[in-house]
Amino acid sequence: MTRPPLAVVAGTGFYDLEALEDRAEETVDTRWGPARVTRGRWHGLPVVFLTRHGPGHSVPPHLVNYRANIRALADLGVRDVVAVNVTGSIDPDLVPGDLVCLDDFLDLTRQRPLTFFDGSGPEGVVHVDVSRPYHPELRRELLDAAAAVGHPLRDGGVYAAFEGPRFETAAEIRLARLAGATVAGMTGVPEVTLAREAGLRYAAVSLVVNPATGVGDADEPITMAEIEAVLARSRDAVLAVLDDLVHTRATFAEEEDG
């Protein structure tokens, strides 16, 4: 049976997916521009890996071509997208290394193309419901995978998307916290809403790598050295969750195929 590939989309600190076998680099041309992906197999299942920032973290978050990326995944036959976001904690109970399975977002970006439906295509203007932007069944797979590998994954969190590439001010973080935000990042939107527009099931794991500005010790600046240190010790936990999710899917696929 031919199965649709699972997409894994990641950013800072996740520039390769070593678990992929039979890998091949590919550029997918879309109406919105080209997208670079790696195709391969993970536990025997087809997987498409996309790193948002390109090789060597060469693309800043506000210039990522989110429309090309999501359109390319849809054109490759992807049905499900699992995303990884590296974030700062707005909730003071979250500490570096914690994982959150997101269930909502705030869009605080300002200049990004946000939709496929800008009125220029044959479909015209379309208003898409995002009352549940992160797919509940795919979220459950992530939560079950985290439980299976013994790594805590908070069930529910609100992602506040900022423009970047600068870090946020303390006032911006206070505003986001008043609105119910849990973590702050720069790449989760419009990726999640574009996936919804493209008819893809989307879920995201947020890896906390630092307290957001003004959370905790307000006198300590945020540094990339701090973020990279947390990534070095926490990256394997994220990959273990993804590995169990794919392995479980592969097991079910074998049972279905008999």
C-alpha positions as CSV (number, residue, x, y, z in Angstrom):
1,M,0.0,0.0,0.0
2,T,1.3,3.5,-0.9
3,R,1.2,5.7,2.1
4,P,1.3,9.5,2.2
5,P,4.6,10.8,3.5
6,L,4.8,12.3,7.0
7,A,6.4,15.8,7.0
8,V,8.7,16.9,9.8
9,V,9.4,20.7,9.8
10,A,12.0,22.1,12.1
11,G,14.1,25.2,12.7
12,T,16.9,26.3,15.0
13,G,19.2,23.4,16.0
14,F,17.4,20.9,13.8
15,Y,19.1,21.1,10.4
16,D,19.2,17.4,9.6
17,L,17.2,14.3,10.3
18,E,19.9,11.6,10.8
19,A,17.3,8.8,11.1
20,L,16.3,9.2,7.5
21,E,17.4,6.3,5.3
22,D,17.5,6.3,1.4
23,R,17.6,10.0,1.6
24,A,17.5,12.3,-1.4
25,E,17.6,16.1,-1.6
26,E,15.0,17.7,-3.7
27,T,13.9,21.2,-4.8
28,V,10.1,21.5,-5.3
29,D,9.0,24.4,-7.4
30,T,5.7,26.0,-6.4
31,R,3.7,29.1,-7.4
32,W,5.2,30.8,-4.4
33,G,8.8,29.9,-5.1
34,P,11.1,26.9,-4.6
35,A,11.3,24.8,-1.4
36,R,14.2,22.5,-0.5
37,V,13.3,19.2,1.2
38,T,14.9,15.9,2.1
39,R,13.0,12.8,1.3
40,G,13.7,9.4,2.8
41,R,12.3,6.6,4.9
42,W,12.1,6.3,8.7
43,H,11.2,2.9,10.2
44,G,10.3,2.1,6.6
45,L,7.7,4.9,6.2
46,P,8.1,7.8,3.8
47,V,9.1,11.0,5.4
48,V,9.7,14.5,4.1
49,F,12.0,16.7,6.2
50,L,12.2,20.5,5.8
51,T,14.4,22.8,7.8
52,R,12.9,26.3,7.8
53,H,16.1,28.3,8.0
54,G,17.9,26.5,5.2
55,P,21.5,25.3,5.4
56,G,23.6,27.0,8.0
57,H,20.6,28.9,9.4
58,S,20.9,31.3,6.4
59,V,17.3,32.4,6.3
60,P,15.9,34.6,9.2
61,P,12.4,33.9,10.5
62,H,10.7,36.8,8.9
63,L,12.0,35.9,5.4
64,V,11.2,32.2,5.5
65,N,9.0,31.4,2.5
66,Y,6.3,29.7,4.5
67,R,3.9,29.5,1.5
68,A,6.4,27.7,-0.7
69,N,7.3,25.3,2.1
70,I,3.7,24.3,2.9
71,R,2.7,24.2,-0.8
72,A,5.6,21.9,-1.5
73,L,4.6,19.5,1.2
74,A,1.1,19.4,-0.1
75,D,2.3,18.8,-3.6
76,L,4.4,15.9,-2.4
77,G,1.3,14.2,-1.1
78,V,1.9,15.0,2.6
79,R,-1.2,14.6,4.8
80,D,0.3,15.1,8.3
81,V,2.9,17.7,9.4
82,V,4.7,17.5,12.7
83,A,6.6,20.7,13.5
84,V,9.3,21.5,16.0
85,N,9.6,25.1,17.3
86,V,12.4,26.4,19.6
87,T,10.9,28.9,22.0
88,G,11.2,31.1,25.0
89,S,9.0,30.5,28.0
90,I,6.4,33.1,28.9
91,D,4.9,30.8,31.6
92,P,7.4,31.0,34.4
93,D,6.7,27.4,35.3
94,L,8.3,26.3,32.1
95,V,12.1,25.8,32.2
96,P,14.7,25.2,29.5
97,G,14.4,21.7,28.2
98,D,10.6,21.5,28.7
99,L,8.4,20.4,25.9
100,V,4.9,21.7,25.1
101,C,2.3,20.2,22.7
102,L,0.7,23.4,21.4
103,D,-3.0,23.9,21.1
104,D,-3.4,27.5,20.1
105,F,-1.5,30.6,19.0
106,L,-1.3,34.4,18.9
107,D,-0.2,36.1,15.8
108,L,1.9,39.1,16.6
109,T,3.8,39.3,13.3
110,R,3.5,42.3,11.1
111,Q,4.8,41.9,7.5
112,R,4.6,38.3,6.4
113,P,2.4,36.9,3.6
114,L,-0.2,35.1,5.7
115,T,-2.4,33.2,3.2
116,F,-2.6,31.3,-0.1
117,F,-6.0,33.0,-0.6
118,D,-4.9,36.6,-1.4
119,G,-7.5,37.0,-4.2
120,S,-5.1,36.4,-7.0
121,G,-6.0,32.7,-7.6
122,P,-9.0,31.0,-9.0
123,E,-10.4,30.2,-5.6
124,G,-10.7,33.9,-4.7
125,V,-10.9,35.0,-1.1
126,V,-11.3,32.1,1.3
127,H,-11.9,32.4,5.1
128,V,-10.6,29.3,6.9
129,D,-11.7,28.2,10.3
130,V,-8.8,27.9,12.8
131,S,-10.7,27.2,16.0
132,R,-8.5,24.1,16.3
133,P,-5.4,25.0,14.5
134,Y,-3.4,22.0,15.8
135,H,-5.0,18.7,14.8
136,P,-6.3,16.8,17.9
137,E,-5.5,13.3,16.6
138,L,-2.0,14.3,15.6
139,R,-1.5,16.0,19.0
140,R,-2.6,12.8,20.7
141,E,0.0,10.8,18.7
142,L,2.7,13.2,20.0
143,L,1.5,13.0,23.6
144,D,1.3,9.2,23.4
145,A,4.8,9.1,21.9
146,A,6.2,11.3,24.7
147,A,4.6,9.1,27.3
148,A,6.1,6.0,25.7
149,V,9.6,7.3,25.8
150,G,9.2,8.8,29.3
151,H,9.7,12.4,28.5
152,P,7.1,14.9,29.9
153,L,5.2,16.8,27.2
154,R,2.8,19.4,28.5
155,D,-0.7,18.9,27.0
156,G,-1.6,22.4,25.7
157,G,0.1,25.7,25.3
158,V,-0.4,29.0,23.4
159,Y,2.4,30.0,21.0
160,A,2.9,33.8,20.6
161,A,4.5,34.4,17.2
162,F,6.7,37.5,17.0
163,E,8.3,38.9,13.8
164,G,12.0,38.5,14.8
165,P,14.8,38.2,14.1
166,R,15.3,40.3,17.3
167,F,14.2,38.9,20.6
168,E,11.1,40.4,22.2
169,T,11.0,43.3,24.7
170,A,9.8,42.7,28.3
171,A,6.7,44.8,27.5
172,E,5.9,42.6,24.5
173,I,6.2,39.5,26.6
174,R,4.0,41.0,29.3
175,L,1.3,41.8,26.7
176,A,1.5,38.2,25.3
177,R,1.2,36.8,28.8
178,L,-1.9,38.9,29.5
179,A,-3.4,37.4,26.3
180,G,-2.7,33.9,27.6
181,A,0.5,33.0,25.7
182,T,2.7,30.2,27.1
183,V,5.7,30.4,24.9
184,A,7.2,32.9,22.4
185,G,8.7,32.1,19.0
186,M,9.3,33.5,15.5
187,T,8.4,30.7,13.0
188,G,5.1,29.0,14.1
189,V,2.9,31.5,12.2
190,P,1.8,31.5,9.4
191,E,3.1,28.0,9.0
192,V,0.2,26.5,11.1
193,T,-2.5,28.5,9.3
194,L,-1.1,27.8,5.8
195,A,-1.1,24.1,6.6
196,R,-4.8,24.5,7.6
197,E,-5.5,26.3,4.3
198,A,-3.7,23.5,2.4
199,G,-5.8,20.8,4.0
200,L,-3.0,19.4,6.0
201,R,-3.2,18.0,9.6
202,Y,-0.6,19.9,11.6
203,A,0.7,19.6,15.2
204,A,3.7,21.2,16.9
205,V,6.1,20.5,19.7
206,S,7.6,23.5,21.4
207,L,11.0,23.1,22.9
208,V,11.7,25.7,25.6
209,V,15.3,26.9,25.4
210,N,15.3,30.1,27.5
211,P,13.0,32.3,29.7
212,A,11.5,35.0,27.5
213,T,12.6,38.6,28.1
214,G,11.6,39.7,31.6
215,V,10.6,36.2,32.8
216,G,12.7,35.1,35.7
217,D,16.0,37.0,36.1
218,A,15.2,40.2,34.1
219,D,18.9,41.3,34.3
220,E,20.2,38.4,32.3
221,P,20.2,38.9,28.5
222,I,19.2,36.2,26.1
223,T,22.2,34.8,24.3
224,M,22.6,32.3,21.4
225,A,25.2,30.5,23.5
226,E,22.5,29.8,26.2
227,I,20.1,28.6,23.5
228,E,22.6,26.3,21.8
229,A,23.6,24.8,25.2
230,V,20.0,23.8,25.8
231,L,19.6,22.5,22.3
232,A,22.6,20.3,22.7
233,R,21.2,18.6,25.8
234,S,17.5,18.6,24.7
235,R,17.5,17.8,21.0
236,D,17.7,14.1,21.6
237,A,14.5,14.2,23.7
238,V,12.6,15.8,20.8
239,L,13.9,13.3,18.3
240,A,13.0,10.4,20.6
241,V,9.4,11.6,20.7
242,L,9.3,11.8,16.9
243,D,11.0,8.4,16.5
244,D,8.4,6.7,18.7
245,L,5.6,8.4,16.8
246,V,7.0,7.1,13.5
247,H,7.8,3.7,14.9
248,T,4.2,3.3,16.2
249,R,2.9,4.3,12.8
250,A,5.1,1.8,11.1
251,T,3.9,-0.9,13.4
252,F,0.3,-0.1,12.6
253,A,1.1,-0.1,8.9
254,E,2.6,-3.6,9.1
255,E,-0.5,-4.8,10.9
256,E,-2.8,-3.3,8.3
257,D,-0.7,-4.8,5.5
258,G,-0.9,-8.2,7.2
